[in-house]
Amino acid sequence: MSDLPDLPADASGPAGAPAGRRTKSAGTDPDKPESEAERRRRRAQFLRDLAEARELRARVQPRRAKAARLRHAMRMRTFRW
């Protein structure tokens, strides 16, 4: 059993698109610049996905994740403020 939440039936998006990915609606003008709020919303979603991917990688590759943590700690100890 996966520990990931189940997606609702309508979250699959358009045919052929990956689950969870949604394209802009057909009524949106491609030449019109997106709003600042929309850009921030998309950026926040991207950062959430990135953090989730890093956590998943750390779970499935614990040795590599430990080595990365040790390298990061070493960089932080040797960094001069």
Beta strands, then each sheet from edge to edge (+ up, - down):
end
